[in-house]
Amino acid sequence: MGHRWSRQLVFLLAAVILSAAGIGQVKEAGRFGRLQEDTVKTGAFRRQTLDDGMQDMIRDMEDPGELLGIYWLETGFGEQPFSGNCTEQAFESMGRSWKRRPYWNVYAEACRAIWDDLVYFPIPVSKDGEAEEISFVDSWMYERNYGGTRGHEGTDIMAGENVRGYYPVVSMTDGYVTHKGWLEQGGYRLGITAPGGAYFYYAHLDSYAEIEEGDPVKAGDLLGFMGDTGYSKKEGTMGMFPVHLHVGIYLIHDGEEISVNPYQPLKYLENRRIECVYGRKN
């Protein structure tokens, strides 16, 4: 009788251990399932969600893209709290398992393209010492209605003073000018392709600096001045909304243009503002 109960207890313990191992394997498979061929196309990736702790960690870092890529995979793209240590060594350790997974290279390249070319916030401070106020919030995919209902694919940096042609706009990255000119929604805009391949879009400009398509640019170079152009097929239309700069960031994945949320990259850069001469207020 005693031997029979002993055998049953052994079988029961074995079943519990195997069950726990199975659950662990399922969880691990689910975790690694976050990295797929088209992960960079998902809304979860494109939102670029970061908590305050991660922003604090990367604030003084150069090239944080790969580290952030690991963070998003570990947290389900910000849906789960991060349970690891916020040190570069800890992320390096976590990254070893991800770097062996299929599609890591494509995914990491996208993360680096968004983040590793960032140098300066696009609105400088004034050289005359005035604290010119600007503001921005996370308006990613907020509803917009001009030309039909759509999601807002960018972040709007609002002018503290609603004066067109006053606030200078500088390039956030090195790169070259891919597009310049009028768009119905974006007004006068510039598109800069950075070295990593991401496309940085600056819209609603009042005027341009002396810059043309194909020209190389360095981070901090003057692109033009903030305005309120756009929302019309007629070139030069102004005043359809308050003065602001619309910033967009785009990737090309399998030949498809993919927008990503610029809010967290702008938060990363908000204390990296160069000095520049402002325009006239009147």
The 8 nearest C-alpha neighbors of each residue, nearest first, counted from 0:
[[1, 3, 2, 4, 5, 6, 7, 8],
 [0, 2, 4, 3, 5, 6, 7, 8],
 [3, 1, 5, 0, 4, 6, 7, 8],
 [4, 2, 6, 0, 5, 1, 7, 8],
 [5, 3, 7, 1, 6, 2, 8, 0],
 [6, 4, 2, 8, 3, 7, 1, 9],
 [5, 7, 9, 3, 8, 4, 2, 10],
 [8, 6, 4, 10, 9, 5, 11, 3],
 [9, 7, 11, 5, 6, 10, 4, 12],
 [8, 10, 6, 12, 7, 11, 13, 5],
 [11, 9, 7, 13, 8, 12, 14, 6],
 [12, 10, 8, 14, 13, 9, 7, 15],
 [13, 11, 15, 9, 14, 10, 8, 16],
 [12, 14, 10, 16, 11, 15, 17, 9],
 [13, 15, 11, 17, 12, 16, 18, 10],
 [14, 16, 18, 12, 13, 17, 19, 11],
 [15, 17, 13, 19, 18, 14, 20, 12],
 [18, 16, 20, 14, 19, 15, 21, 13],
 [17, 19, 21, 15, 20, 16, 14, 22],
 [20, 18, 22, 16, 21, 17, 15, 23],
 [21, 19, 17, 23, 18, 22, 16, 24],
 [20, 22, 18, 24, 23, 19, 17, 25],
 [21, 23, 25, 19, 24, 20, 26, 18],
 [24, 22, 20, 26, 21, 25, 27, 19],
 [23, 25, 27, 21, 22, 26, 28, 20],
 [26, 24, 28, 22, 23, 27, 29, 21],
 [27, 25, 29, 23, 24, 28, 30, 22],
 [28, 26, 24, 30, 29, 25, 23, 31],
 [27, 29, 25, 31, 30, 26, 32, 24],
 [30, 28, 32, 26, 27, 31, 25, 33],
 [29, 31, 27, 32, 28, 33, 26, 73],
 [30, 32, 28, 33, 29, 34, 27, 97],
 [33, 31, 29, 34, 30, 28, 35, 27],
 [34, 32, 31, 30, 35, 72, 75, 29],
 [33, 35, 32, 31, 38, 102, 36, 72],
 [36, 34, 38, 37, 33, 102, 32, 101],
 [35, 37, 102, 38, 34, 101, 39, 105],
 [38, 36, 40, 39, 35, 41, 34, 252],
 [37, 39, 35, 40, 41, 36, 34, 44],
 [38, 40, 37, 41, 44, 106, 45, 109],
 [41, 39, 38, 37, 42, 257, 45, 44],
 [42, 40, 43, 38, 44, 39, 45, 37],
 [41, 43, 45, 44, 46, 40, 39, 259],
 [42, 44, 41, 46, 45, 76, 47, 48],
 [45, 43, 42, 46, 41, 47, 39, 76],
 [44, 46, 259, 42, 47, 43, 260, 41],
 [45, 47, 260, 44, 48, 43, 42, 259],
 [48, 46, 45, 44, 260, 49, 263, 259],
 [49, 47, 77, 46, 76, 50, 263, 44],
 [50, 48, 53, 77, 47, 51, 54, 263],
 [49, 51, 52, 53, 54, 48, 77, 55],
 [52, 50, 54, 53, 55, 49, 56, 48],
 [51, 53, 55, 50, 54, 56, 49, 85],
 [52, 54, 56, 55, 51, 50, 49, 57],
 [55, 53, 51, 57, 56, 52, 58, 50],
 [56, 54, 52, 58, 53, 57, 51, 59],
 [55, 57, 53, 54, 58, 52, 85, 59],
 [58, 56, 60, 54, 59, 55, 53, 63],
 [59, 57, 55, 60, 56, 267, 54, 268],
 [60, 58, 57, 61, 56, 55, 267, 54],
 [61, 59, 57, 58, 63, 62, 56, 267],
 [60, 62, 63, 59, 115, 57, 58, 117],
 [61, 63, 115, 64, 60, 114, 111, 116],
 [64, 62, 66, 61, 65, 67, 60, 115],
 [65, 63, 111, 110, 114, 67, 66, 62],
 [64, 66, 68, 67, 107, 63, 111, 110],
 [65, 67, 69, 68, 63, 64, 70, 90],
 [68, 66, 70, 64, 69, 65, 63, 71],
 [67, 69, 65, 71, 66, 70, 110, 64],
 [68, 70, 72, 66, 67, 71, 94, 73],
 [69, 71, 67, 73, 68, 72, 74, 66],
 [72, 70, 76, 74, 68, 73, 69, 75],
 [71, 73, 69, 75, 70, 74, 76, 33],
 [72, 74, 70, 71, 75, 69, 81, 30],
 [75, 73, 79, 77, 71, 76, 72, 81],
 [74, 76, 78, 72, 77, 71, 73, 79],
 [77, 75, 71, 74, 78, 43, 72, 44],
 [76, 78, 74, 48, 79, 75, 71, 49],
 [77, 79, 75, 76, 74, 80, 48, 43],
 [80, 78, 74, 77, 75, 81, 76, 73],
 [81, 79, 82, 74, 78, 77, 75, 50],
 [80, 82, 74, 83, 79, 73, 70, 77],
 [81, 83, 80, 84, 74, 73, 79, 85],
 [84, 82, 81, 85, 89, 90, 86, 93],
 [83, 85, 86, 89, 82, 90, 81, 87],
 [86, 84, 83, 89, 87, 56, 90, 53],
 [87, 85, 89, 88, 84, 90, 56, 83],
 [86, 88, 90, 89, 91, 85, 66, 92],
 [87, 89, 91, 86, 90, 92, 85, 93],
 [90, 88, 92, 86, 91, 87, 84, 93],
 [91, 89, 93, 87, 92, 88, 94, 66],
 [90, 92, 88, 94, 89, 93, 87, 95],
 [91, 93, 89, 90, 94, 95, 88, 96],
 [94, 92, 90, 91, 95, 96, 89, 97],
 [93, 95, 91, 97, 92, 96, 90, 98],
 [96, 94, 98, 97, 93, 92, 91, 99],
 [95, 97, 94, 98, 99, 93, 100, 92],
 [98, 96, 94, 100, 99, 95, 103, 93],
 [97, 99, 95, 100, 96, 103, 94, 104],
 [100, 98, 97, 96, 101, 95, 103, 94],
 [99, 101, 97, 98, 103, 102, 96, 34],
 [100, 102, 103, 99, 35, 34, 104, 36],
 [101, 103, 105, 104, 36, 35, 106, 100],
 [104, 102, 106, 101, 105, 98, 100, 107],
 [103, 105, 107, 106, 102, 108, 98, 101],
 [106, 104, 108, 102, 103, 107, 109, 36],
 [105, 107, 103, 109, 108, 104, 102, 110],
 [108, 106, 110, 104, 109, 105, 65, 103],
 [107, 109, 111, 105, 106, 110, 104, 112],
 [108, 110, 112, 106, 107, 111, 113, 105],
 [111, 109, 64, 107, 113, 112, 108, 68],
 [110, 112, 64, 115, 108, 114, 109, 113],
 [111, 113, 195, 109, 197, 110, 114, 196],
 [114, 112, 110, 111, 197, 115, 109, 64],
 [113, 115, 64, 111, 117, 112, 116, 110],
 [114, 116, 62, 111, 117, 64, 112, 63],
 [115, 117, 172, 114, 118, 193, 112, 195],
 [118, 116, 172, 115, 114, 171, 119, 268],
 [117, 119, 171, 172, 218, 116, 120, 268],
 [120, 118, 171, 271, 272, 268, 121, 219],
 [119, 121, 268, 272, 269, 271, 122, 171],
 [120, 122, 169, 168, 171, 170, 119, 123],
 [121, 123, 168, 120, 167, 169, 124, 272],
 [124, 122, 272, 273, 274, 275, 121, 125],
 [125, 123, 274, 273, 272, 275, 126, 131],
 [124, 126, 127, 275, 274, 128, 129, 276],
 [125, 127, 274, 275, 128, 276, 124, 129],
 [128, 126, 125, 129, 276, 277, 275, 124],
 [129, 127, 126, 125, 130, 124, 131, 274],
 [128, 130, 127, 131, 125, 126, 124, 132],
 [131, 129, 132, 128, 124, 125, 127, 133],
 [132, 130, 129, 133, 124, 159, 125, 160],
 [131, 133, 159, 130, 158, 134, 160, 157],
 [132, 134, 158, 159, 157, 156, 131, 135],
 [135, 133, 157, 156, 132, 158, 136, 159],
 [134, 136, 156, 155, 157, 137, 154, 133],
 [137, 135, 138, 134, 154, 262, 155, 156],
 [136, 138, 262, 139, 154, 135, 263, 260],
 [139, 137, 141, 136, 154, 140, 151, 153],
 [138, 140, 141, 151, 137, 153, 152, 260],
 [141, 139, 150, 151, 152, 142, 138, 153],
 [142, 140, 151, 150, 138, 139, 143, 149],
 [141, 143, 150, 149, 151, 140, 148, 144],
 [144, 142, 149, 148, 150, 151, 145, 141],
 [143, 145, 148, 147, 146, 149, 142, 150],
 [144, 146, 147, 143, 230, 148, 184, 149],
 [145, 147, 144, 148, 184, 230, 149, 143],
 [148, 146, 144, 145, 149, 143, 142, 150],
 [147, 149, 144, 143, 142, 145, 146, 150],
 [150, 148, 143, 142, 147, 144, 151, 140],
 [149, 151, 140, 142, 141, 143, 152, 148],
 [150, 152, 140, 141, 139, 153, 143, 142],
 [153, 151, 140, 139, 150, 258, 247, 260],
 [152, 154, 247, 246, 151, 139, 260, 261],
 [153, 155, 246, 245, 262, 138, 261, 156],
 [156, 154, 245, 244, 135, 157, 246, 243],
 [157, 155, 135, 244, 243, 134, 245, 154],
 [158, 156, 243, 134, 133, 155, 135, 159],
 [159, 157, 133, 160, 243, 161, 242, 156],
 [158, 160, 132, 133, 161, 157, 131, 134],
 [161, 159, 158, 162, 132, 131, 242, 133],
 [160, 162, 242, 158, 241, 159, 163, 243],
 [163, 161, 160, 165, 280, 164, 242, 226],
 [162, 164, 226, 165, 242, 225, 205, 161],
 [165, 163, 224, 205, 225, 226, 278, 166],
 [164, 166, 278, 163, 279, 277, 280, 162],
 [167, 165, 225, 224, 277, 164, 278, 168],
 [168, 166, 224, 277, 223, 225, 122, 165],
 [167, 169, 122, 224, 223, 121, 222, 221],
 [170, 168, 221, 121, 219, 222, 220, 122],
 [169, 171, 218, 219, 172, 220, 121, 222],
 [170, 172, 119, 218, 121, 118, 117, 120],
 [173, 171, 218, 117, 170, 116, 118, 193],
 [172, 174, 217, 218, 216, 193, 194, 116],
 [175, 173, 193, 192, 216, 194, 215, 191],
 [174, 176, 215, 216, 214, 191, 192, 213],
 [175, 177, 191, 212, 213, 214, 178, 190],
 [176, 178, 190, 191, 212, 213, 175, 192],
 [179, 177, 190, 189, 212, 176, 180, 191],
 [178, 180, 189, 188, 212, 190, 211, 177],
 [181, 179, 187, 188, 182, 178, 189, 186],
 [180, 182, 187, 186, 234, 188, 183, 185],
 [183, 181, 186, 185, 184, 187, 180, 229],
 [182, 184, 232, 231, 230, 229, 186, 185],
 [185, 183, 230, 229, 182, 186, 231, 145],
 [186, 184, 202, 182, 229, 203, 183, 188],
 [229, 187, 185, 228, 203, 182, 181, 183],
 [186, 188, 181, 204, 180, 203, 202, 228],
 [189, 187, 202, 201, 180, 179, 186, 204],
 [188, 190, 179, 201, 178, 200, 191, 202],
 [189, 191, 200, 178, 177, 199, 176, 201],
 [192, 190, 176, 199, 175, 177, 198, 174],
 [191, 193, 198, 174, 175, 197, 196, 177],
 [192, 194, 174, 196, 195, 197, 173, 191],
 [195, 193, 196, 174, 192, 173, 116, 197],
 [196, 194, 112, 193, 197, 116, 111, 115],
 [195, 197, 193, 194, 112, 192, 198, 250],
 [198, 196, 250, 112, 193, 249, 192, 195],
 [197, 199, 192, 249, 191, 248, 193, 250],
 [200, 198, 248, 191, 190, 247, 192, 197],
 [199, 201, 190, 247, 246, 189, 248, 198],
 [202, 200, 246, 189, 188, 245, 190, 244],
 [201, 203, 188, 185, 245, 204, 244, 187],
 [204, 202, 228, 186, 227, 187, 185, 226],
 [205, 203, 226, 225, 187, 202, 206, 224],
 [204, 206, 226, 164, 225, 224, 163, 228],
 [207, 205, 223, 224, 204, 164, 208, 187],
 [208, 206, 223, 222, 209, 224, 210, 205],
 [207, 209, 223, 222, 210, 221, 206, 224],
 [210, 208, 207, 211, 222, 223, 221, 206],
 [209, 211, 208, 214, 207, 212, 222, 176],
 [212, 210, 214, 213, 176, 179, 209, 178],
 [211, 213, 176, 214, 177, 178, 179, 210],
 [212, 214, 176, 175, 177, 211, 215, 178],
 [215, 213, 176, 175, 212, 211, 216, 210],
 [214, 216, 175, 174, 176, 213, 217, 173],
 [217, 215, 174, 175, 173, 220, 214, 218],
 [218, 216, 173, 220, 219, 172, 174, 215],
 [217, 219, 172, 173, 170, 171, 220, 118],
 [218, 220, 169, 170, 217, 119, 221, 171],
 [221, 219, 169, 170, 217, 218, 222, 216],
 [220, 222, 169, 223, 168, 208, 219, 170],
 [223, 221, 208, 169, 168, 207, 220, 170],
 [222, 224, 207, 208, 168, 206, 221, 167],
 [225, 223, 167, 164, 168, 205, 206, 166],
 [226, 224, 204, 166, 205, 164, 244, 243],
 [225, 227, 205, 163, 204, 242, 203, 164],
 [226, 228, 242, 203, 237, 238, 241, 240],
 [229, 227, 237, 186, 203, 236, 226, 187],
 [186, 228, 230, 185, 184, 231, 183, 236],
 [231, 229, 184, 183, 239, 186, 145, 185],
 [230, 232, 183, 233, 229, 236, 184, 234],
 [231, 233, 183, 234, 230, 182, 229, 184],
 [234, 232, 231, 236, 235, 183, 229, 230],
 [235, 233, 236, 232, 181, 231, 186, 229],
 [234, 236, 237, 233, 228, 186, 229, 187],
 [237, 235, 228, 234, 229, 233, 231, 238],
 [238, 236, 228, 227, 239, 235, 229, 226],
 [237, 239, 240, 227, 228, 241, 236, 242],
 [238, 240, 237, 230, 227, 241, 229, 228],
 [239, 241, 238, 227, 242, 237, 228, 243],
 [242, 240, 227, 243, 161, 238, 239, 157],
 [243, 241, 227, 226, 161, 163, 158, 162],
 [244, 242, 157, 158, 156, 226, 225, 241],
 [245, 243, 156, 155, 225, 202, 203, 246],
 [244, 246, 155, 202, 154, 201, 156, 153],
 [247, 245, 201, 154, 153, 200, 244, 155],
 [246, 248, 153, 200, 199, 261, 152, 245],
 [249, 247, 199, 198, 259, 258, 261, 200],
 [250, 248, 258, 198, 257, 197, 259, 256],
 [251, 249, 257, 197, 256, 252, 198, 258],
 [250, 252, 256, 255, 254, 257, 253, 249],
 [253, 251, 255, 254, 250, 256, 257, 39],
 [254, 252, 255, 251, 256, 37, 250, 257],
 [253, 255, 252, 251, 256, 250, 257, 40],
 [256, 254, 252, 251, 253, 257, 250, 40],
 [257, 255, 251, 250, 249, 252, 258, 254],
 [258, 256, 250, 249, 251, 255, 259, 40],
 [257, 259, 249, 248, 152, 250, 256, 260],
 [260, 258, 45, 248, 249, 46, 261, 257],
 [259, 261, 46, 262, 139, 153, 45, 47],
 [262, 260, 264, 263, 154, 153, 248, 265],
 [263, 261, 265, 137, 264, 260, 154, 266],
 [262, 264, 266, 265, 261, 267, 47, 49],
 [265, 263, 267, 261, 266, 262, 268, 114],
 [264, 266, 268, 262, 267, 263, 269, 261],
 [267, 265, 263, 269, 268, 264, 262, 54],
 [266, 268, 264, 265, 58, 269, 263, 54],
 [269, 267, 120, 265, 271, 266, 270, 119],
 [268, 270, 266, 271, 120, 267, 265, 272],
 [271, 269, 268, 272, 120, 267, 266, 119],
 [272, 270, 268, 119, 269, 120, 273, 118],
 [273, 271, 123, 120, 270, 119, 124, 274],
 [272, 274, 123, 124, 275, 271, 119, 219],
 [275, 273, 124, 126, 123, 125, 272, 276],
 [274, 276, 126, 125, 123, 124, 277, 273],
 [275, 277, 126, 125, 278, 274, 167, 127],
 [278, 276, 165, 166, 167, 125, 275, 279],
 [279, 277, 165, 164, 166, 280, 276, 167],
 [278, 280, 281, 165, 277, 164, 162, 166],
 [281, 279, 165, 162, 278, 164, 163, 277],
 [280, 279, 162, 165, 278, 164, 163, 161]]
